[in-house]
Amino acid sequence: MKKRILACVLTMTLILMLLVGCISGKASTKTSDMFEYIGYSSETSSEIVYDTETKVMYAISEVAYNRGTMTLLVDENGKPKLWEE
């Protein structure tokens, strides 16, 4: 009987520890403050965002084999493209 109670307590503790790590909302808040969504490019199947501090623009891939890949957007001179409001 003691072994069963100990096993239940250990299992519940492990599950609780795993859930606490997944619930933390700090990363999602940081990401939403860091980048601002501009729009979607159907030619490249990617979302266009810009960094709120530097105004540098990026494309985030939506294609299945490289989903989430961020690519720096550059102008005709090779300099980072900046968001102008």
Residue frames as a rotation matrix with the C-alpha (Angstrom) as fourth column:
MET 1
0.565 0.825 0.000 0.00
0.825 -0.565 0.000 0.00
0.000 0.000 -1.000 0.00
LYS 2
0.454 -0.473 -0.755 2.83
0.160 -0.791 0.591 2.43
-0.877 -0.389 -0.283 0.85
LYS 3
-0.615 -0.714 0.335 4.50
0.421 0.061 0.905 1.70
-0.666 0.698 0.264 -2.47
ARG 4
-0.115 0.676 0.727 1.31
0.980 -0.043 0.195 2.56
0.163 0.735 -0.658 -4.36
ILE 5
0.813 0.404 -0.418 0.92
0.508 -0.844 0.173 5.88
-0.283 -0.353 -0.892 -2.50
LEU 6
0.049 -0.892 -0.449 4.58
0.097 -0.443 0.891 6.74
-0.994 -0.088 0.065 -3.06
ALA 7
-0.630 -0.241 0.738 4.26
0.703 0.227 0.674 5.91
-0.330 0.944 0.026 -6.78
CYS 8
0.350 0.847 0.401 1.15
0.920 -0.392 0.025 8.13
0.178 0.360 -0.916 -7.08
VAL 9
0.739 -0.126 -0.662 2.84
0.246 -0.864 0.440 11.04
-0.627 -0.488 -0.607 -5.31
LEU 10
-0.334 -0.941 -0.057 5.95
0.196 -0.128 0.972 10.77
-0.922 0.314 0.227 -7.49
THR 11
-0.431 0.260 0.864 3.85
0.901 0.178 0.396 10.55
-0.051 0.949 -0.311 -10.67
MET 12
0.670 0.742 0.030 1.77
0.742 -0.670 0.024 13.57
0.038 0.007 -0.999 -9.72
THR 13
0.438 -0.601 -0.668 4.92
0.125 -0.695 0.708 15.54
-0.890 -0.394 -0.230 -8.82
LEU 14
-0.595 -0.688 0.416 6.50
0.468 0.125 0.875 14.72
-0.654 0.715 0.247 -12.19
ILE 15
-0.075 0.671 0.738 3.36
0.977 -0.099 0.190 15.72
0.201 0.735 -0.648 -14.11
LEU 16
0.805 0.390 -0.447 3.10
0.520 -0.827 0.216 18.96
-0.285 -0.406 -0.868 -12.14
MET 17
0.013 -0.895 -0.447 6.73
0.151 -0.440 0.885 19.84
-0.988 -0.079 0.129 -12.84
LEU 18
-0.645 -0.219 0.732 6.23
0.715 0.166 0.679 19.26
-0.271 0.961 0.050 -16.57
LEU 19
0.292 0.862 0.414 3.10
0.925 -0.365 0.109 21.41
0.245 0.351 -0.904 -16.67
VAL 20
0.637 -0.099 -0.765 4.69
0.379 -0.824 0.422 24.30
-0.671 -0.558 -0.487 -14.78
GLY 21
-0.465 -0.883 -0.064 7.44
0.294 -0.222 0.930 24.51
-0.835 0.414 0.363 -17.40
CYS 22
-0.593 0.288 0.752 4.87
0.798 0.090 0.595 24.72
0.104 0.953 -0.283 -20.21
ILE 23
0.408 0.900 -0.153 2.61
0.913 -0.403 0.061 27.35
-0.007 -0.164 -0.986 -18.64
SER 24
-0.202 -0.558 -0.805 5.18
0.566 -0.737 0.369 30.14
-0.799 -0.381 0.465 -18.35
GLY 25
0.668 0.589 0.456 3.98
0.717 -0.344 -0.606 33.10
-0.200 0.731 -0.652 -20.45
LYS 26
0.340 -0.593 -0.730 7.14
0.024 -0.770 0.637 35.21
-0.940 -0.234 -0.248 -20.33
ALA 27
-0.645 -0.663 0.381 8.48
0.365 0.171 0.915 34.06
-0.671 0.729 0.132 -23.72
SER 28
-0.136 0.663 0.737 5.24
0.988 0.035 0.151 34.74
0.074 0.748 -0.659 -25.61
THR 29
0.788 0.394 -0.473 4.94
0.474 -0.878 0.059 38.24
-0.392 -0.271 -0.879 -24.12
LYS 30
-0.016 -0.903 -0.429 8.56
0.004 -0.429 0.903 39.02
-1.000 0.012 0.011 -25.00
THR 31
-0.645 -0.224 0.730 8.08
0.659 0.320 0.681 37.85
-0.386 0.920 -0.059 -28.58
SER 32
0.291 0.840 0.458 4.94
0.951 -0.308 -0.038 39.91
0.110 0.446 -0.888 -29.13
ASP 33
0.765 -0.086 -0.638 6.70
0.178 -0.924 0.338 43.02
-0.619 -0.372 -0.692 -27.76
MET 34
-0.205 -0.978 -0.041 9.76
0.133 -0.069 0.989 42.41
-0.970 0.197 0.144 -29.90
PHE 35
-0.945 -0.129 0.302 8.16
0.296 0.059 0.953 41.97
-0.141 0.990 -0.017 -33.34
GLU 36
-0.220 0.885 -0.410 5.19
-0.370 -0.465 -0.804 43.66
-0.903 -0.025 0.430 -34.99
TYR 37
-0.240 0.244 0.940 3.23
0.722 0.692 0.004 41.92
-0.649 0.680 -0.342 -37.75
ILE 38
-0.668 -0.020 -0.743 3.04
-0.378 -0.851 0.364 43.87
-0.640 0.524 0.561 -41.03
GLY 39
0.329 0.789 -0.519 1.41
-0.896 0.088 -0.434 41.50
-0.297 0.608 0.736 -43.49
TYR 40
0.255 -0.146 0.956 1.63
0.091 0.988 0.126 38.33
-0.963 0.055 0.265 -45.56
SER 41
-0.251 -0.404 -0.880 3.54
-0.876 -0.293 0.384 37.79
-0.413 0.866 -0.281 -48.81
SER 42
0.694 0.584 0.420 1.81
-0.339 0.781 -0.525 35.24
-0.635 0.222 0.740 -51.04
GLU 43
0.659 -0.517 -0.547 4.79
-0.593 0.092 -0.800 35.17
0.463 0.851 -0.246 -53.45
THR 44
-0.406 -0.910 -0.089 7.12
-0.572 0.329 -0.751 33.82
0.713 -0.254 -0.654 -50.76
SER 45
0.401 0.672 -0.623 4.48
0.184 0.607 0.773 32.23
0.898 -0.425 0.119 -48.48
SER 46
-0.451 -0.620 -0.642 5.79
0.802 0.034 -0.596 34.17
0.391 -0.784 0.482 -45.50
GLU 47
0.734 0.598 -0.323 4.70
0.679 -0.625 0.386 36.64
0.029 -0.502 -0.864 -42.87
ILE 48
-0.116 -0.739 0.663 6.43
0.446 -0.635 -0.630 40.02
0.887 0.223 0.404 -42.87
VAL 49
0.764 0.258 -0.592 7.35
0.644 -0.239 0.727 41.45
0.046 -0.936 -0.349 -39.44
TYR 50
0.203 -0.772 0.603 9.64
0.035 -0.609 -0.792 44.16
0.978 0.182 -0.097 -38.12
ASP 51
-0.277 -0.422 -0.863 11.69
0.902 0.195 -0.385 44.55
0.331 -0.885 0.327 -34.95
THR 52
0.711 0.701 0.061 10.04
0.631 -0.673 0.386 47.24
0.311 -0.236 -0.921 -32.82
GLU 53
0.526 -0.580 -0.622 13.38
0.366 -0.505 0.781 48.59
-0.768 -0.639 -0.054 -31.54
THR 54
-0.480 -0.873 -0.087 15.45
0.217 -0.214 0.952 48.70
-0.850 0.439 0.292 -34.73
LYS 55
0.319 0.747 -0.584 12.61
-0.546 -0.359 -0.757 48.80
-0.775 0.560 0.293 -37.34
VAL 56
-0.710 -0.598 -0.373 14.49
-0.671 0.411 0.618 46.12
-0.216 0.689 -0.692 -39.35
MET 57
0.337 0.917 -0.213 12.14
-0.928 0.285 -0.238 43.95
-0.157 0.278 0.947 -41.45
TYR 58
-0.773 -0.509 0.379 12.11
-0.466 0.860 0.206 40.13
-0.431 -0.017 -0.902 -41.58
ALA 59
0.059 0.754 -0.655 10.20
-0.853 0.378 0.358 37.43
0.518 0.538 0.665 -43.46
ILE 60
-0.468 -0.108 0.877 9.08
-0.666 0.696 -0.270 34.36
-0.581 -0.710 -0.397 -41.47
SER 61
-0.785 0.049 -0.618 8.57
-0.502 0.533 0.681 31.28
0.363 0.844 -0.394 -43.65
GLU 62
-0.004 0.855 0.518 5.25
-0.854 0.267 -0.447 29.42
-0.520 -0.444 0.729 -43.65
VAL 63
0.202 0.001 -0.979 6.39
-0.767 0.622 -0.158 26.64
0.609 0.783 0.127 -46.03
ALA 64
0.932 0.362 0.024 6.16
-0.294 0.713 0.637 23.19
0.213 -0.601 0.771 -44.42
TYR 65
0.619 -0.717 -0.319 9.81
0.628 0.696 -0.348 22.12
0.472 0.015 0.882 -44.82
ASN 66
-0.538 -0.842 -0.032 11.31
0.675 -0.408 -0.614 25.30
0.504 -0.352 0.788 -43.28
ARG 67
0.467 0.841 0.273 8.45
0.422 -0.483 0.767 26.80
0.777 -0.243 -0.580 -41.26
GLY 68
0.896 -0.029 -0.444 9.57
0.404 -0.366 0.838 29.49
-0.187 -0.930 -0.316 -38.81
THR 69
-0.091 -0.980 0.178 12.81
0.984 -0.061 0.167 30.40
-0.153 0.190 0.970 -40.60
MET 70
0.714 0.272 -0.645 13.47
0.277 -0.956 -0.096 34.15
-0.643 -0.110 -0.758 -40.28
THR 71
0.002 -0.684 0.730 15.13
1.000 -0.016 -0.018 35.93
0.024 0.729 0.684 -43.19
LEU 72
-0.230 -0.191 -0.954 16.46
0.349 -0.932 0.103 39.47
-0.909 -0.309 0.281 -43.07
LEU 73
0.641 0.445 0.625 14.97
0.752 -0.202 -0.627 41.66
-0.153 0.872 -0.465 -45.80
VAL 74
-0.321 -0.835 -0.446 17.45
0.550 -0.548 0.630 43.92
-0.771 -0.043 0.636 -47.59
ASP 75
0.612 0.466 -0.639 17.15
-0.193 -0.696 -0.692 46.86
-0.767 0.547 -0.335 -49.99
GLU 76
0.984 -0.165 0.060 18.80
0.096 0.218 -0.971 47.12
0.147 0.962 0.231 -53.43
ASN 77
0.339 -0.910 0.239 22.13
-0.689 -0.413 -0.596 48.11
0.641 0.037 -0.767 -51.81
GLY 78
-0.052 -0.325 -0.944 22.21
0.266 0.907 -0.327 45.11
0.963 -0.268 0.040 -49.47
LYS 79
-0.879 -0.182 0.442 21.42
-0.330 -0.437 -0.837 47.15
0.345 -0.881 0.324 -46.36
PRO 80
-0.746 0.642 -0.174 18.70
0.627 0.590 -0.509 45.95
-0.224 -0.489 -0.843 -43.96
LYS 81
-0.445 0.699 0.560 15.27
0.292 -0.477 0.829 47.13
0.846 0.533 0.008 -45.05
LEU 82
-0.967 0.072 -0.245 13.70
0.206 -0.343 -0.916 49.44
-0.150 -0.936 0.317 -42.45
TRP 83
-0.153 0.987 0.047 9.99
0.983 0.147 0.107 49.79
0.098 0.062 -0.993 -41.69
GLU 84
-0.990 -0.046 0.133 8.60
0.044 -0.999 -0.019 53.27
0.134 -0.013 0.991 -42.37
GLU 85
-0.467 0.862 -0.197 5.25
0.715 0.237 -0.657 54.04
-0.520 -0.448 -0.727 -40.75
